Amino acid sequence: MAAARRRLKPGMDTPAPESVTDLAALAGKPFDLLWALENRLRAARLDIAAGQTQSWTGLAFRLRDRWLVAPRDEVREVIALPRMTAVPGAQAWLLGIANVRGGLLPVTDLGQMLGQPRQPDHREQRVLVYNSDRVPAGLLVDEVAGYRQFAPSDQRHELARGTGEVEPYLLGAFSREGRTWLALSMHKLVRSTAFTAAGA
């Protein structure tokens, strides 16, 4: 497929930490310390219910019959499905490794990783590139619909419960335009045990 792509600039909204970490306790663990510092810097992600921000913006995408939004600062860019080289012995949902402007990008079929059947390739599919210099990751989704902005009154976090395999990676949910939007954290996803076991 064509290598057309769209650059996305990180916004001012940043994600909340998964937990509060005592940084002093991580003095001898530089990798864990970097993660903890990154989490601290992302302290305002989705806490609009507390009135800290007036709105929250995410990139909307479709995964099978669900609509989701990813925090805009977690998506570096959106690209068409690139040519890939298969990884022997990897999980079926790890589609392969792509060369994207000289860098290697592992591409995961997000739907398949979450227990859904693999879909035939189609022209609306896109790959969301995770915004990290240390963890290269691309997530194949069925369609991208641009940015959506949500107000505090749109929050319906109870809609995130009972959503199956995707639930551990959710920040919450919104209801707008007569549709439920699940807020997916790419940050949580790529740090999960399931994701890091791609080569198993």
C-alpha positions in Angstrom: 0.0 0.0 0.0 1.1 3.6 -0.4 3.2 5.0 2.3 1.1 8.2 2.6 1.0 9.4 6.2 -0.2 12.2 8.4 2.0 13.8 11.1 0.3 14.4 14.4 1.7 16.9 16.9 1.5 16.1 20.5 -0.8 18.4 22.4 -0.8 19.9 25.8 -3.1 17.2 27.3 -0.9 14.6 29.0 -1.7 11.2 30.5 -2.0 10.4 34.1 0.5 8.1 35.8 -0.5 4.5 36.4 0.7 4.8 40.0 2.6 7.2 42.3 6.1 6.0 42.5 8.8 6.9 45.0 11.5 8.1 42.8 14.2 7.8 45.4 13.5 4.0 45.6 14.3 3.7 41.9 17.8 5.3 42.1 19.5 2.1 41.2 17.0 1.2 38.4 17.6 3.7 35.6 15.0 2.2 33.2 12.3 2.1 35.8 13.2 5.6 36.9 12.8 6.9 33.3 9.3 5.4 33.2 8.4 6.9 36.6 9.6 10.3 35.5 7.6 10.1 32.3 4.5 9.2 34.2 5.0 12.1 36.5 5.2 14.4 33.5 1.9 13.1 32.2 0.0 14.0 35.3 -3.1 15.6 33.7 -4.3 13.0 31.3 -8.0 12.4 31.7 -8.8 14.1 35.0 -11.2 16.6 33.5 -13.9 15.6 35.9 -11.9 17.4 38.6 -12.1 20.6 36.6 -8.4 20.8 35.8 -9.0 21.2 32.1 -11.9 22.4 30.0 -11.7 19.6 27.4 -9.9 16.5 26.4 -8.8 15.7 22.8 -8.2 12.3 21.4 -7.6 10.7 18.0 -10.7 8.8 17.0 -10.5 5.4 15.4 -12.6 2.3 14.8 -11.7 -1.2 15.8 -14.2 -3.6 14.3 -17.6 -2.4 15.6 -16.2 -0.1 18.4 -15.1 3.5 18.3 -12.2 4.5 20.5 -10.0 7.5 21.1 -6.3 7.6 21.9 -4.8 10.6 23.8 -3.4 12.9 21.1 0.0 13.1 22.7 0.4 9.3 22.5 0.1 9.1 18.7 3.1 10.3 16.8 1.6 9.8 13.4 -0.8 7.8 11.3 0.4 5.8 8.3 -1.0 3.5 5.8 -0.3 -0.2 6.3 3.4 -0.6 5.3 5.2 -3.6 3.8 6.4 -5.8 6.6 8.8 -8.7 7.2 7.3 -11.5 9.2 8.9 -12.4 12.6 9.3 -16.2 12.9 7.8 -17.6 16.1 6.0 -14.4 17.0 2.4 -14.2 18.1 -0.1 -14.2 15.2 -1.1 -10.6 16.0 2.4 -9.3 15.5 2.1 -8.8 11.8 5.7 -8.0 11.2 8.5 -5.4 11.2 8.3 -2.4 8.8 11.0 0.0 7.8 9.5 3.4 8.3 11.9 6.2 7.2 14.9 4.2 8.2 13.6 3.0 11.6 12.2 -0.4 12.4 8.5 -0.5 13.5 6.8 -3.6 14.8 3.2 -3.6 13.7 0.5 -5.2 15.8 -3.0 -6.0 14.7 -4.8 -4.4 17.7 -8.0 -6.2 17.1 -6.4 -9.6 16.9 -4.4 -9.0 20.0 -7.6 -8.3 21.8 -9.0 -11.6 20.8 -10.9 -10.6 17.7 -10.6 -12.4 14.3 -8.1 -11.1 11.8 -9.8 -8.9 9.2 -8.9 -8.8 5.5 -6.8 -5.8 4.5 -8.8 -2.9 3.3 -8.1 0.7 2.2 -9.4 2.4 5.3 -7.0 0.6 7.6 -4.3 2.7 9.3 -1.4 2.2 11.7 -1.2 4.4 14.7 2.5 5.0 15.6 3.1 5.2 19.3 4.8 8.4 20.3 7.9 7.1 22.0 11.6 7.1 21.1 12.3 4.1 23.3 9.4 1.8 22.5 8.7 1.5 18.7 5.2 0.2 18.2 2.5 0.5 15.5 -1.1 -0.5 16.0 -3.3 -1.5 13.0 -6.8 -0.2 13.3 -9.8 -0.4 10.9 -10.3 3.3 10.3 -9.2 6.7 11.6 -11.7 9.5 11.9 -9.6 12.5 13.1 -9.6 14.3 16.3 -12.6 14.5 18.7 -12.9 16.9 21.6 -14.8 16.0 24.7 -16.2 18.1 27.5 -16.4 17.1 31.2 -20.2 16.5 30.7 -19.3 13.8 28.0 -17.6 11.5 30.5 -19.3 8.2 31.1 -16.6 6.1 32.7 -19.1 3.4 33.7 -19.3 2.5 29.9 -15.7 1.3 30.1 -16.7 -1.5 32.5 -17.4 -4.9 31.0 -15.7 -4.2 27.7 -13.8 -7.5 27.6 -10.1 -7.7 26.5 -9.8 -4.0 25.9 -10.8 -3.0 29.5 -7.4 -3.1 31.1 -6.1 -0.6 28.7 -8.8 2.0 29.0 -8.7 5.4 30.7 -12.5 5.7 30.7 -15.2 6.5 28.2 -17.2 9.3 26.7 -20.7 9.5 25.2 -21.2 12.0 22.4 -22.9 12.2 19.1 -25.1 9.3 20.2 -22.0 7.0 20.3 -19.8 5.5 23.0 -16.1 6.4 22.7 -13.7 4.3 24.7 -10.5 6.1 25.7 -7.6 3.7 25.0 -4.2 4.3 26.5 -1.5 3.2 24.1 1.0 3.8 27.0 -0.8 1.1 29.1 -1.0 -1.2 26.2 2.6 -1.2 25.2 3.7 -1.7 28.8 1.4 -4.7 29.4 2.6 -8.2 29.8 0.5 -9.3 26.9 2.1 -6.9 24.5 5.7 -7.5 25.6 5.1 -11.3 25.1 4.7 -10.7 21.3 7.7 -12.9 20.6 6.6 -15.8 22.8 
